[in-house]
Amino acid sequence: CFVGICFQPTHSVIASTVADVVGYDDVQKGRAMMFLQAVGNAANLAITIGMYWLLRLHLSNYFFAWLVLGLFACCIIAVLFAFMPETLPSSARTTFSFSLLDPLHGHLQALAIIVKDEVLILHSIREFVFYMHFLGFVCCKTSYLTSVGFRLEETLLPEILSHVLVLLCATPSMKFLLPYVGIWQGSVLASLLFVTSYAFFGPFTVLVSLLGPYFASPLMGLGIFLTFSLHQSIASQRAGPGDQAKVQATTAAIGTLGVVVGLPLYRRYLFNATAQGLAKATVPMMSMLLALLNSVLSEFIAWRAKVADGIVAEEMPKELVDETATEMLAVKPL
């Protein structure tokens, strides 16, 4: 429960901090998000290798493993207090009041911003569908892989391969993907990677070979790498300097609603450990269909963003367009 409470606010604050420091240059912002995602992926690789080693030991309990993770969390808190400066512009800061502790009030403020922007509305719907198919599958993945023939510790081997390949692809993605593909088409590519990954996890694994997860996990890893980086960049692009955290947190909260719907759907109705034949792959095939829906939605969002931005540019005086473009391309030094 506490992990779920901490996860979304942490990513929202990190994305907002990047936006405060980097500015409105989409390419630089996307690269910064990708770099942070790559660092997190390196940490995940080390943790996954440690988990694989621990599972092979078949310990009676994992108290010391959880203790080490708790110490890591304490180190993060110490670093934040000792070394991290405030990035929010002083003009956007406010004094403390108890209303700030009311999450409903903050979300309503952010929703007032989101409903004025068609692109943010569509993006929030995409977040809902993404978290539904992604975490719905993840919560069943270990059980699904053991049902098709994997031992418990072997379910981590595709994950290790995934983290290694994502680290190898991180630099090319930062250098070439964003300048030539862009964040909008990059988000479409991320959804298609999930579609392909679920196809390997599901029908390919059940009907062809147990090597399926070794093809699927790297594709999913790249999809995660691009999705978290680019979706945060998109939400940040549509929010003003003082609204970054609110918009990021609210779109993430809408995604969390997808988790609330998806987890019981997958665990209670879709996953069946006694299923036979292709029915075993019900979970990944459902996620594949939802990811395909997100691919179409991502392409539609890219088109609507282009149309909306074009309309805004046409309605603005030329001098104001030039001034706005100059401000958005001004990158603050890291």
N, C-alpha and C positions, 0 to 999 in steps of 0.2 A: 504494500500500500504506500509506504513512504518513498519507495523507489519511483513509483508512478507519479507521486506528488512532486518529486524533485526533478524528474526528467524533463518535462516540457518547459517549466520556467527557466531551467538552466540554458536550454537551447535558444529560447526566446531572448534572454539577456545577452548571450554570446553574439547572436545575429545582430541585435541592436547595437552592441558595442562596435562590431565591425563597421556597421553603417556610420556610426559617429566618427570613427577614425578615418575611414577610407573616403567617405563622401558618396557622390552619386554616379560615379563612373561604373557602369554595369560590369565591364570586363574586370576591372581591378577588384570590385566588390566580390564578384564570382570567384576570382582567383583566391582571394583571402578566405572565403568560405570553404573552398576546396582544400586549401592548405590546412586549415583547422580540422577538416574532416579526415585528411590524410594522417595527421598527427594522432587523431583519435583512433584511426584504423591501425596504426602501428601499436598503440597501447592494447587494442583488442587482440591483435596477433599474439602479443606476449601473454595476455591473460588466457587466451584460448589454448595456447601451448601448455600453460600451467594447469589449466583445467583437465586437459587430456592426460597429463602426467599424474594428477591426483586421482582421476577416475581409474587409471590402470593400477593404482595402489590398493583400491578397494578398502579404503579406511572405514572404521566404524562410525566416525563422525568427522565433520569438516569445520570444527570450531576455529582452528588456527587459520584456516584459509579465509574465513569470514573476518577474523581479527585483522589479518593483513590488509584486506580490502577496506576495512574501517579505518586503519591507519593511513591509507592512501587518501581517503576522504578528508581526514583531519589535516593532512599536508596541504590539500587543495585550499581548505579554509584559511590556513596560515599564510599561504602565498597570496591569496586574495586580500587579506587584511594588511600584509606587510609591503606588497610591491605593486598592486594594481591601482592605478589612478582612476578617478572618475572621468568618464568620457562624455557624459551628457553635457551639452552646452549650458553654460551658466544661465542663459536667458530662459531655458526650458525647465530649470529646476524650481522646486516649490518647497514650502515648509511642510513638516510632518503634520498630518491630521489623521484621526481614526478612520475617516472615510476612505483613506488609501488602503486600509486593510480589508475593505469590502470588495471581494472579487467580482460580485455581480455589478457593482457600480462601474468598475473599470471595464468590464466586458461590454456593458451597455454603451459606454463612451466610444469604445473601439468599433462596436457594431454600427454606431451612427456614422463613422467614417467609412466602414466597409460598404454599407448599403448605398452610398453615393457613387461607388465605383463598380461598374459592371464586371470589370476584370477581377477585382478582389472578391466579388460574390462568387464568380465561377471558380476562382482559385480555392476558395473555402470549401466549395462542393468537392473539388478534386482532392483536397486534403482529407475530407471525410471518407471518400472512397478508397484513397490510398491506405490510410491507417486501418480501414476495415479489412482489405485484402492482405495487407502485409502482416500486421500483428495477428490477424486471424490465422494465417498460415504458420507464423512463427510459433504460436502457442501450441500448435499441434505437430510441428515438424519432427521433434525427437520421437514422439509416439508413432508418427507415421513411418519414419525411417526404420525404427525397430520392428514395426509390423511387416515391412517388406524384406527384412533379413539382416539389418545392421545390428551389431552389438552396440551397447550404450556408448562406450568410449569411441567407437568408430564413427559415430555421428558427428564428431568434432573434426575429423580429418578433412572433409570437404570445406569446412569453415577455415581451417588453417590455410589451405590452398587458396581460398578466396581472398583472404587478407593479404597474402603475398602478392598475388596478381594485381590487386587494387593498388598496392603501394608502387608496383612497377608502372602502372598506368596513370598514376596521379600527376606526375610531371608533364607527360604529353597532353593530358586533359587540360591542365592549367595553361599550357603554352599555345595549343592549337585549337582545342574544342571551342572555347569561349570566343576568341576573335573571329573564327570562321563560321561557326555554327550558331553561336549566340545562346542566351539563356532560354529563349522560348522554344526553339527547335531542340535544344539540349534536353529540355523537360519532356519533350515527345520521345526522344531517344531513350531516356531513362525508363519511361513507361513500357516501351517496346522491349527493353532488356528484361523487365519483370515478366512480360508475357512469355518470352523465350525461356526464361529460367523456370517458370512454372510448367511449361511443356516438357522440359527435361526432368523436373522433379516428379511429374505425374505420369502421363502416358508412356514416355520413354523408359522410365525406371521400371514400371510395372510390366510393360509388354516386351521390352527389348533387352535392357541390361541394367544391373545395379551400378554401373558406372555413371548413370544419369546424374546423381547428385554432384559428382565431380565436375561435370559440365555446368550444372545449374548453379552451384554456389558462387563461382566467380562471376557469372552473369548477374546474379542477384547482388553480389557485393558491389559491382560497378553501378547497378541501378540504385542501390542505397547511397553510394558515394555521390552520384549526380543528383538524386532526388533531394536529399537533405541540403546540399549546397545550393542548388538552383531554386528550389522552392523558397528558401529563406531569402535569396537574392530578389526574387520576384515580389514577395511581400514587402521587402524593404524598399524596392523601387517605387512602389505605389503609395508609400507612407511618408509624411513629412518628418522633419528632424525631431520634433517633440512627440511624435506619435509612433515611433519605431517599435518600442517595447509593447505598447498596447495592441497594435495590429498584429505583431508576431505572436503574442500570447493568445489573442482571440482566435486567430486562424488555427493555432495549435490546439486550442480548446475545442474547436469544431472538429478537428481531427480526432481528438479524444472521444468525442461522441461516436465516431466510427468504431473506435475500440469497444465502447460500451455495447454497441449493437453487434459487432463482429465476433467478439469472444464467445458469448453464449451460443450464437448461431453456429460457429464452427465446432465448439466443444460438445454441444448437446445434440445437434442435428446432422452435421456433416461428417464428422469423424466417427468411424466405426472400425474398431480393432479386429472384428471378426469378418469384415467384408472380404469378398473373393473377387479375383479377376480385376477388371478395370474399375470396379466399384471401390477398390482400395484407394484409387487416385482421386476420389471425389473432392477432397480438400484442395489439392493443388489445381485441379481443373476449375473449381469455383473461383479461386484466386486469379487464375489465368483469364477468365471471362471478365472479372472486375478490372484487372489490369488493362485488358483490351479496351474496356469502356473508358478508362482513364487516358489511354493513348488518344482516342478520338476526342475526348474532352480537352486534352492538352493542345491538340492541333486547333481546336475551335477557340480556345483561350488565346493562343498565339495570334490567330486571325483577328479576334475582337480587340486585342491590345493594339495591334497595328492600326485598325480602323479608329479606335478611340483616341490614340495618340495623334493620328493624322487630323482628326476633327479638331482637337484642342489646338494643334499647331496652326490650322487654318483660321481659327477664330481669334488667335492672339495677334497683336501687331507685330510686324517683322522685327522691330527693335527689341521687343520683349522676348521674342523667340530666341534671338541671338544672345541676349543677356542670360536667359535661362539655360541655354545650351552651354554657355561658358561656365556658369556656376556648377552645372552637373558634371562637367568634365574636369573640374578642379579637384585634384586628388590631394588630400591632406597627407603629409609625411607620416610614416609609421613610427 
